[in-house]
Amino acid sequence: MKIKAILLASAAVLAFPAAAAAQDGPSSSGNIAVTSDYVWRGVSQSDEGPALQVGFDVASDIFYVGTWASNVDFGGDAELEVDIYAGVKPTVGPVTFDFGVLGYLYPQDTNLNTWEVKAAGTIAAESGLAATLAVFYAPEVGNDGPSSVYTELAVSTPIPGATIGPFSLSAGASVGNYTFDNPGVDYTNWKVGITAATESGWAIEAAYTDTDLDGTDIAEGRGILTLKRVF
């Protein structure tokens, strides 16, 4: 999937966009972003270079479907990643669940195409503090690659009273663990960030991410700056 640069290379040696929240009645939204580095699960997907990203989501009741795209650079033929995803978000008591299917597709190199299933649960407080635990399973990473499980815990919260002009500030952090059925490529990653967002849909995120992978430049600690517009 997006981490092909590491996963498929390892297999050879041995391989946010979030859907719109469910609402009453159909709704749609689009997004466009420019980022200094497309980092996914702690690993650069753009060879530490900038990326342009666009997405579109449709939601109705508890159902959602969407697509998202970004330029990539794994050192091979792939230059574009197109994600497609769909799922349901039922709510039981204080927990909003998310059960879905995701496809990571690479038109220039279909050997990298990967599918995942997702199960997640989010608990949110009235203050805006939210915590999400998510598990992703891929039966095959790329063509004939290993199966994988990615588990992530993420928290986010608005910062009370913190504003810069029209921007309200929030903070977020996450930690994830990637496990493959081939040993030697398992790793942990983490991310912390501050987001400044307006009610009109503009957002700027400054974040830092790192992994415990050694000897891999694209998995080393780095700062990331992202400008995004949701409409």
Residue pairs with C-beta under 8 A, 6 or more apart in sequence:
1 7
1 104
1 112
1 114
1 116
1 138
1 141
1 142
2 40
2 41
2 43
2 45
2 72
2 81
2 104
3 15
3 40
3 41
3 43
3 45
3 141
3 178
4 15
4 74
4 78
4 106
4 112
4 114
4 141
4 142
5 43
5 44
5 45
5 47
5 74
5 75
5 218
6 15
6 43
6 185
6 213
6 216
6 218
6 219
7 15
7 141
7 142
7 145
7 146
7 148
7 180
7 185
8 15
8 111
8 112
8 141
8 142
8 145
9 15
10 180
10 182
10 184
10 185
11 141
11 142
11 144
11 145
11 146
11 182
14 146
14 182
14 183
14 184
14 185
15 141
15 142
15 145
15 146
15 180
15 185
17 31
17 53
17 55
17 57
17 66
17 68
17 83
17 85
19 57
19 59
19 64
19 65
19 66
19 85
19 87
19 89
19 98
19 100
20 27
20 28
20 29
20 57
20 58
20 59
20 64
20 66
21 59
21 89
22 59
22 60
22 61
22 62
22 63
22 64
22 88
22 89
23 59
23 60
23 61
24 61
25 60
25 61
26 58
26 59
26 60
27 58
27 59
27 60
28 56
28 57
28 58
28 59
29 56
29 57
29 230
29 231
30 54
30 55
30 56
30 57
30 230
30 231
31 53
31 54
31 55
31 56
31 57
31 228
31 229
31 230
31 231
32 52
32 53
32 54
32 55
32 228
32 229
33 52
33 53
33 54
33 226
33 227
33 228
33 229
34 50
34 51
34 52
34 53
34 226
34 227
35 50
35 51
35 53
35 224
35 225
35 226
35 227
36 50
36 223
36 224
36 225
36 226
37 44
37 46
37 48
37 49
37 50
37 51
37 222
37 224
38 44
38 45
38 46
38 51
38 53
38 70
38 71
38 72
39 45
39 209
39 222
39 224
41 150
41 176
41 178
41 189
42 176
42 187
42 189
42 190
42 191
42 209
42 210
42 211
42 213
42 219
43 189
43 211
43 213
43 216
43 218
43 219
44 218
44 219
44 222
45 51
45 70
45 72
45 73
45 74
45 81
46 70
46 71
46 72
46 73
47 73
47 74
47 75
47 218
48 217
48 218
48 222
49 73
51 70
51 71
51 72
52 70
52 71
53 68
53 69
53 70
54 68
54 69
55 66
55 67
55 68
55 69
56 66
56 67
56 68
57 64
57 65
57 66
58 64
58 65
58 66
59 65
62 88
62 89
62 90
62 91
63 86
63 87
63 88
63 89
64 86
64 87
64 88
64 89
64 100
65 85
65 86
66 84
66 85
66 86
67 82
67 83
67 84
67 85
68 82
68 83
68 85
69 80
69 81
69 82
69 83
70 80
70 81
71 79
71 80
71 81
72 78
72 79
72 80
72 81
72 106
73 79
74 112
76 109
77 108
77 109
78 106
78 108
78 109
78 112
79 108
80 106
80 107
80 108
81 104
81 105
81 106
82 105
82 106
82 107
83 102
83 103
83 104
83 105
84 102
84 103
84 105
85 100
85 101
85 102
85 103
86 100
86 101
87 98
87 99
87 100
87 101
87 118
88 97
88 98
88 99
88 100
89 96
89 97
89 98
89 99
90 96
90 97
90 99
91 97
94 123
95 121
95 122
95 123
96 121
96 122
96 123
96 124
97 119
97 120
97 121
97 122
98 118
98 119
98 120
98 121
98 122
98 134
99 118
99 119
99 120
100 117
100 118
101 115
101 116
101 117
101 118
102 115
102 116
102 117
102 118
102 136
103 113
103 114
103 115
103 116
104 112
104 113
104 114
104 115
104 116
105 113
106 112
106 113
110 143
111 142
111 143
112 142
112 143
113 142
113 143
114 138
114 140
114 141
114 142
114 145
115 138
115 139
115 140
116 136
116 137
116 138
116 150
117 136
117 137
118 134
118 135
118 136
118 137
119 134
119 135
120 132
120 133
120 134
120 135
121 132
121 133
121 134
122 130
122 131
122 132
123 130
123 131
124 130
124 131
127 157
127 158
127 160
128 157
128 158
128 170
129 155
129 156
129 157
130 155
130 156
130 157
131 153
131 154
131 155
132 152
132 153
132 154
132 155
133 151
133 152
133 153
134 151
134 152
134 154
135 149
135 150
135 151
135 152
136 148
136 149
136 150
136 151
136 152
137 147
137 148
137 149
138 147
138 148
138 149
139 147
140 146
140 147
141 147
141 148
141 180
146 180
146 181
146 182
146 185
147 180
147 181
148 178
148 179
148 180
148 181
149 178
149 179
150 176
150 177
150 178
150 179
151 176
151 177
151 179
152 174
152 175
152 176
152 177
153 174
153 175
153 176
154 172
154 173
154 174
155 172
155 173
155 174
156 170
156 171
156 172
156 173
157 170
157 171
157 172
158 168
158 169
158 170
159 168
159 169
159 170
159 171
162 168
162 169
163 169
164 196
166 198
166 199
166 200
167 196
167 197
167 198
167 202
167 204
168 196
168 197
168 198
169 194
169 195
169 196
170 194
170 195
170 197
171 192
171 193
171 194
171 195
172 191
172 192
172 193
172 194
172 195
173 190
173 191
173 192
173 193
174 190
174 191
175 188
175 189
175 190
175 191
176 188
176 189
176 190
177 186
177 187
177 188
177 189
178 185
178 186
178 187
178 188
178 189
179 186
180 186
187 211
187 212
187 213
187 219
188 211
188 212
189 209
189 210
189 211
189 212
189 219
190 209
190 210
190 211
191 207
191 208
191 209
192 207
192 208
192 209
193 205
193 206
193 207
193 208
193 224
194 205
194 206
194 207
195 203
195 204
195 205
196 203
196 204
196 205
197 203
197 204
201 229
201 230
201 231
202 227
202 228
202 229
203 226
203 227
203 228
203 229
203 230
204 225
204 226
204 227
204 228
205 224
205 225
205 226
205 228
206 223
206 224
206 225
207 223
207 224
207 225
207 226
208 221
208 222
208 223
208 224
209 221
209 222
209 224
210 220
210 221
210 222
211 219
211 220
211 221
213 219
